[in-house]
Amino acid sequence: MDLCKIKDPSILKDMNTKQLEEFAEETRQFLIENLAATGGHLGANLGVVELTLALHKVYKSPEDRLLWDVGHQSYIHKILTGRGSQFGTLRQYKGLCGFPKRDESEHDVWETGHSSTSLSAAMGMAIARDLKNQTHSILPIIGDGALTGGMALEALNHIGHEKKNVTVILNDNEMSIAKNVGALHSALGRMRSAGKYNRAKDDLEWLLKKIPAVGGKLAQAAERLKDSMKYFVVPGMFFEELGFTYYGPVDGHDFNDLLENLNYAKKTDGPVIVHVMTQKGKGYHPAETDVKDKWHGVGPYKIESGEKIKPVDAPPAWSSVISEALREEARKDDRIVAVTPAMILGSKLEKFGEEFPDRLFDVGIAEQHATTMAAGLATQGMKPFLAIYSTFLQRGYDQVVHDVARQKLNVIFGIDRAGLVGADGETHQGVFDVSFLRSVPNMIISMPKDENEAQHLVHTATHYDEGPFAIRYPRGNAKGVKTDQEKELLPIGSWEVLKDGTDAVILTFGTTIDMAMDASEKLEKEGRSVRVVNARFIKPLDDAMLHDIMKKELPILTVEESVLQGGFGSSILEFASENGYTSPWIRRMGVPDRFIEHGSVQKLWEEIGLTAENMVHHLKEMVPTKQQRA
Ligand SMILES: Cc1ncc(C[n+]2csc(CCOP(=O)(O)OP(=O)(O)O)c2C)c(N)n1
């Protein structure tokens, strides 16, 4: 079958099990071949091929609502709903989004990217459905990893209490990027090994109810019997106690088992949980045998060998640079511990964990808990380093404000993937943390220009004991510069002049420094002398340097790879206003006031005008040439 020609899931309607199996095989090949060129979330999608086909066969999308938690496993759903032909553009600029997108299809009823939101959204949709007297099914599909997220547990609690018709599909592959962790994971393990609960009793109850007059009473008796038996035979008693009817464990690669249980679920009133066992990477040997889940999200690869196609001799990833610097500090100070919300691999903390197995804590997908736990550690004199992606720190904001900063606790925030992240798009761009952290009292915010400065900043942060200290660093590879043997304590709030200039100043930090240097060189050739400052501390500002610049009334261009609203540039405007500097001309470049979609970072920079050319353009307007002045 040509998967690019599928218009909607109705093609599944008349397929028998054998045909479904063949179709599943073709879908797997399609994914393996397409993703070899584009990259993407291969492992999770290979795991849910049969599950997705079965869901679309038993239920009728979009009337029945399928909500993909995290959304990285929605590729088969996209193929079935008419988007197969776009897979060549997956996660590329203006191409198919790697996550559900309401603009793309009416079948994408809920947008995701961050985990653990689907149950709350499903509950909202269920309430709306009931208020409108509608009858469709609502099906959040959530992984065992995403289920560890606090929001999912809050929603489970509410759905069970309200007894709403919501059918939760629990996709249990025992992975959450890395091996899933936690007590809930162990509980699911017991359910997996408990064997299947025979739902025939439910059928009996349903049949008895059909017999007029006596049927109701018999059904009640059967219900009592069923309740007392359940304690002994139902593996999902945990969910049953919360008010859910449990079906499972279901073999997520066996169509007969899947279809039978989904059909039961469809007939069942109230909250239901269908516990489906799947294998991440199923059907592609390199991904199937990958215990570390390096195939969770991949770049292009060679199909035969599974070898990843990567640039040779690239400098180390920023995450490695930071975690290595931390490891060095941790050797000298045993109060240093590392905390990660389910991102040991992404944050490159494996080596830290190997060297200090008792000092690395993976708390699951639980950013709020991770932040407050770090605060708790700090109250006891420990030096927690919370490695967290910028976008996921958004989840822990109240905890940053209320628990960490207010109590002036020494938590170091290693803010990974700061700035535009590229292919993951809107839901993952790390462009808000400067604005949302800058308004928090006691917070130090910094960003290194290269790995040498990074190690000095980690050294400075681990020796700072007056409150929280954030070090931001981008996705991708560092610069490949040499690092000093001796670590330095950088004065808090100190900036660095990278290139002197007398006509104007570019204030910038992190990834945009190279562009600024480039712009300054170009302007130099045209007779404009532009200073470039590495504003490595975003908060506090280098007041002395700013006073000097503003007193001289030099035009200032601020450049940041984060949102302009409330960002670094805003803080420079505030500084001028508060200190009565009315004349300096200050312009800001940064991420505009809208969500930025997926695409390569380079393309996105061009789209939003974050380029050396644009800096040149602004500075030409702001600074007359020597000839013009003469
Ligand atoms: C709030 C949040 N934190 C972290 C992540 C990063 N992340 C993406 S997928 C994933 C694992 C999800 O595990 P699971 O739900 O079991 O899905 P699987 O990939 O195993 O199918 C994580 C931690 C995220 N998307 N959202």
The ligand as a Gaussian input file, in Angstrom:
#p B3LYP/6-31G(d) Opt

LIG

1 1
 C        7.514000      18.110000      31.070000
 C        8.465000      17.293000      30.232000
 N        9.619000      16.849000      30.771000
 C       10.481000      16.121000      30.045000
 C       10.197000      15.817000      28.749000
 C       11.217000      15.068000      27.879000
 N       10.687000      13.765000      27.477000
 C       10.188000      13.567000      26.237000
 S        9.627000      12.020000      26.027000
 C       10.081000      11.584000      27.572000
 C        9.855000      10.193000      28.051000
 C        8.446000       9.842000      27.993000
 O        8.308000       8.527000      28.396000
 P        6.977000       7.788000      28.044000
 O        5.836000       8.667000      28.349000
 O        7.017000       6.473000      28.722000
 O        7.041000       7.630000      26.482000
 P        7.990000       6.704000      25.595000
 O        8.955000       7.638000      24.923000
 O        8.669000       5.723000      26.472000
 O        7.082000       6.067000      24.628000
 C       10.654000      12.652000      28.250000
 C       11.196000      12.601000      29.627000
 C        8.983000      16.305000      28.214000
 N        8.646000      16.095000      26.948000
 N        8.147000      17.017000      28.976000

